[in-house]
Amino acid sequence: MTPQIERRLAVTALLGIFSLLPGRASAQSVGQTAAWDGLTLSPVGALAPLARVPGDLTTGGSDFSIRYGRWRYDPDDAVHDSFGLTWARRLRFAHARLEITGAYALVECPTCSGSVIGGLDLEWALAQHGARDTSGNSVRTSLGLRASLGGARGIGADPSTAGSTAITLPMNLALPLGRRSSVTFSIQPGFGYGHISNIDFGAGGVLPMFGAAISIHAGPRVALHVGMQRVIIDGGPTQVGAGLSWRLR
């Protein structure tokens, strides 16, 4: 846990205590702040989302994505950078995609420590539809259900840990760019449970989330992504980032 997060948790804890006294109220609870930290320090909140072409992986196919996310809670906070690698594979049953992510979170502060991040995602295709435009190229849409598990652990003297579970509904629209390329737009509403703890503190809660991404697919193998993710809390920041995917098969 970084010093900025520790300060926010401490202040929120004091506000929570004072809110129990007559005539006092806090804008957000300790659990909400802990939920935000747990989700934002996990891959679902730390890395920019990806916009996938509906049905882009053949059964048994796989791809790798290099990913980056960046956020800053307020002007007094240090910048948080997350660098990750995701491996995805289309499963042979249930029209599902499995993703495994490993990442490192770097805080741009001379005295701050980083975190090791890991996550597991499983996405099911609930509905897919394809049609032809006036040029005969395919326009595709999809609705999915995505379940995410993730966590992080501080490096160094700070033994803090973060964890999360989340459900999102990716909605994708893929439009052709010529005969072999396409652009995909994705919105990803959802909600998640986040938890954060160290030797002296532990709390968690549930918060809504909203993500969006645009991807340019240059042929069948390479895609460039830009996106944003927001774990919704009063005064919270928007995380922005990018990614590069390469399909192996």
Secondary structure, DSSP 8 states (H G I E B T S, - for coil): --HHHHHHHHHHHHHHHHTTSTT---SS-HHHHHHHHHHHTSHHHHS------TT-S-TT-EEEEEEEEEE-SSTTS--EEEEEEEEEEE-SSTTEEEEEEEEEEEESSTT---EEEEEEEEEEEEEEEEEE-TTS-EEEEEEEEEEEEEEEEE-SS---EEEEEEEE--EEEEEEETTTEEEEEEEEEEEEEEEEE-SS-EEEEEEEEEEEEEEEEETTTEEEEEEEEEE--TT---EEEEEEEEE--
